[in-house]
Every structure is written in structure tokens, then in C-alpha cells.
């Protein structure tokens, strides 16, 4: 007389490898069939079966024998499919979020590059004195007084030059608009 699935499950939960092997052999086609119906794709069904079979030795400890083993096993497969779908949805949302971040990052980089290109073009239209002054002042650590020292000018002259550059850049920007 053949041993029941329930008896094999109890033995497998106790560490009997042969019982576990017999249990898998008897039920694999059922598990795969359900997995295929749940996923609709052979590759996903195979992955789901692999996940279920890999986790089954740990899950068997929870089998109490109150229901038929096949009913309990189907619940394990359905839960695994639900978990898989939730993970896929979470990954999809994360991918969309990362995609949006990357699109935003690229747009910001393009905008910064365009602004940098415009500024370089505008700066090339300035006199050498104004361009030298701005090249120094645009350094975050360079004060007007320090720029004056480098160029041998007063701080007031540097401030006037910066003001003059701002007026010219503003006029250029307005002329383009």
C-alpha cells in the first residue's frame, strides 16, 4: 500500500529526505500546472516551481494535516505567486521611479550644459578686462577684494565690473527672448 502524501509530509518535516523526494515527485506536475495557470508563462511557472520546491522543506514544518496535503500545497503555490507578483510590482514601481529620476537628472544636466554654453558664449563677447574679472569672481572662494589683489585693482573697481557684466548679460538674455 502506498504511503499517503500527508504521511510523507510529516516524515519530510522530520528530516526524511526520501519522503521529501517522493512528495516532490508525486506533486511536481500539479504544482507546475497551477503555477502555469497562475503566471501564464512557462518560464515564470518554472521559476515559481523552483521557489516553492526550495522553500518547501521549511514550510513543511507548518503542515498540520488538518487539510489534504494537496490543498495545503496549492495554498503554498498561490501565496508564492502572490508574493512574486507583489515583488514584481514593487520592482516595476522602483524602475519607473528610477527612470523618472534618470530622465530628470539628464534634463537638468542638459539644461546646465546649455546654460554653461550660453554663459561661455556671452563671456567671449566681453572685453578681456571684464572676462578676467568674472573668471576670478565666479570662483566661490574668491572675494571682490581678493580678485582686486590678483588684478591689481581696487575692490570697488571689481564690484563695478561685476555690476557691468550683470547688466550686459541681462541685456543679452532679454535680446534673445
C-alpha positions as CSV (number, residue, x, y, z in Angstrom):
1,X,0.0,0.0,0.0
2,X,1.3,3.4,-0.9
3,X,2.1,6.0,1.7
4,X,-0.2,9.0,1.7
5,X,1.1,12.5,0.9
6,X,0.1,13.6,4.4
7,X,2.3,10.8,6.0
8,X,5.2,11.7,3.6
9,X,4.8,15.4,4.5
10,X,5.1,14.6,8.2
11,X,8.1,12.4,7.6
12,X,9.7,15.1,5.4
13,X,9.1,17.7,8.0
14,X,11.0,15.5,10.4
15,X,14.0,15.4,8.0
16,X,13.4,12.3,5.9
17,X,14.9,13.1,2.6
18,X,13.4,10.1,0.8
19,X,10.0,11.2,1.9
20,X,10.6,14.7,0.7
21,X,11.8,13.4,-2.7
22,X,8.7,11.2,-3.1
23,X,6.5,14.1,-2.1
24,X,8.1,16.3,-4.8
25,X,8.0,13.6,-7.4
26,X,4.3,12.9,-6.8
27,X,3.2,16.5,-6.8
28,X,5.6,18.4,-9.1
29,X,3.3,18.2,-12.2
30,X,0.4,19.5,-10.1
31,X,2.5,22.4,-8.7
32,X,3.7,23.2,-12.2
33,X,0.3,23.1,-13.7
34,X,-1.1,25.5,-11.1
35,X,2.0,27.7,-11.4
36,X,1.5,27.9,-15.1
37,X,-2.2,28.8,-14.8
38,X,-1.3,31.5,-12.3
39,X,1.5,33.1,-14.3
40,X,0.5,32.3,-17.9
41,X,4.2,31.8,-18.9
42,X,6.3,28.7,-18.9
43,X,9.5,30.4,-17.7
44,X,7.7,32.1,-14.8
45,X,5.9,28.9,-13.9
46,X,9.3,27.1,-13.8
47,X,10.8,29.8,-11.6
48,X,7.8,29.7,-9.3
49,X,8.0,25.9,-9.0
50,X,11.7,26.2,-8.2
51,X,10.9,28.8,-5.5
52,X,8.2,26.6,-4.0
53,X,10.3,23.5,-4.0
54,X,13.2,25.3,-2.5
55,X,11.1,26.7,0.4
56,X,9.1,23.5,0.9
57,X,11.4,21.9,3.4
58,X,11.0,24.9,5.7
59,X,7.2,25.3,5.1
60,X,6.5,21.6,5.8
61,X,7.0,22.3,9.5
62,X,3.8,24.3,9.3
63,X,1.8,21.5,7.7
64,X,-0.6,20.3,10.5
65,X,-2.5,17.7,8.4
66,X,-5.9,19.4,9.0
67,X,-6.4,19.6,5.3
68,X,-5.3,17.3,2.5
69,X,-1.7,17.9,1.6
70,X,-2.6,18.8,-2.0
71,X,-4.9,21.6,-0.7
72,X,-2.2,22.9,1.6
73,X,0.4,22.7,-1.2
74,X,-1.9,24.6,-3.6
75,X,-2.2,27.4,-0.9
76,X,1.7,27.5,-0.7
77,X,1.9,27.9,-4.5
78,X,-0.8,30.6,-4.6
79,X,0.9,32.5,-1.8
80,X,4.2,32.2,-3.6
81,X,2.6,33.5,-6.8
82,X,1.1,36.5,-4.9
83,X,4.5,37.2,-3.3
84,X,6.1,37.1,-6.7
85,X,3.6,39.5,-8.2
86,X,4.0,41.9,-5.3
87,X,7.8,41.9,-5.7
88,X,7.5,42.4,-9.5
89,X,5.1,45.3,-9.0
90,X,7.4,46.8,-6.4
91,X,10.4,46.4,-8.8
92,X,8.4,47.9,-11.6
93,X,7.4,50.9,-9.5
94,X,11.1,51.3,-8.4
95,X,12.2,51.0,-12.0
96,X,9.7,53.7,-13.1
97,X,10.8,55.9,-10.2
98,X,14.5,55.4,-11.1
99,X,13.7,56.0,-14.7
100,X,11.9,59.3,-13.8
101,X,14.9,60.3,-11.7
102,X,17.3,59.5,-14.5
103,X,15.2,61.5,-17.0
104,X,15.1,64.4,-14.6
105,X,18.8,64.1,-14.0
106,X,19.5,64.1,-17.7
107,X,17.2,67.1,-18.3
108,X,18.9,69.0,-15.5
109,X,22.3,68.1,-16.9
110,X,21.3,69.2,-20.4
111,X,19.9,72.5,-19.0
112,X,23.1,73.1,-17.0
113,X,25.2,72.4,-20.1
114,X,23.0,74.7,-22.2
115,X,23.3,77.5,-19.5
116,X,27.1,76.9,-19.3
117,X,27.4,77.1,-23.1
118,X,25.3,80.3,-23.2
119,X,27.5,81.8,-20.4
120,X,30.7,80.9,-22.2
121,X,29.4,82.4,-25.4
122,X,28.3,85.5,-23.6
123,X,31.6,85.8,-21.8
124,X,33.5,85.6,-25.0
125,X,31.7,88.7,-26.1
126,X,33.0,90.7,-23.1
127,X,36.2,92.7,-23.1
128,X,39.3,90.9,-21.7
129,X,39.2,93.0,-18.5
130,X,35.5,92.1,-17.7
131,X,36.1,88.5,-18.7
132,X,39.2,88.2,-16.4
133,X,37.3,89.8,-13.6
134,X,34.3,87.4,-13.9
135,X,36.6,84.4,-14.3
136,X,38.0,85.2,-10.8
137,X,34.8,86.3,-9.1
138,X,32.9,83.1,-10.3
139,X,35.2,81.1,-8.1
140,X,33.2,80.6,-4.9
141,X,36.2,81.3,-2.7
142,X,37.3,84.5,-4.5
143,X,36.0,87.7,-2.9
144,X,35.9,91.0,-4.8
145,X,38.8,92.2,-2.6
146,X,40.9,89.1,-3.4
147,X,40.1,89.5,-7.2
148,X,41.2,93.1,-6.9
149,X,44.5,92.0,-5.4
150,X,45.1,89.5,-8.2
151,X,44.3,92.1,-10.9
152,X,45.9,95.0,-9.1
153,X,42.6,96.9,-8.8
154,X,40.5,98.2,-6.0
155,X,37.6,96.2,-4.6
156,X,35.3,99.0,-5.9
157,X,36.5,98.6,-9.4
158,X,35.9,94.8,-9.2
159,X,32.4,95.4,-7.9
160,X,31.7,97.9,-10.7
161,X,32.9,95.4,-13.3
162,X,30.7,92.6,-11.9
163,X,27.8,95.0,-12.0
164,X,28.6,95.9,-15.6
165,X,28.8,92.3,-16.6
166,X,25.4,91.5,-15.0
167,X,23.8,94.4,-16.9
168,X,25.3,93.2,-20.2
169,X,24.3,89.5,-19.6
170,X,20.8,90.6,-18.6
171,X,20.6,92.7,-21.8
172,X,21.8,89.7,-23.9
173,X,19.3,87.4,-22.3
174,X,16.4,89.8,-23.0
175,X,17.5,90.3,-26.6
176,X,17.3,86.5,-27.1
177,X,13.8,86.2,-25.6
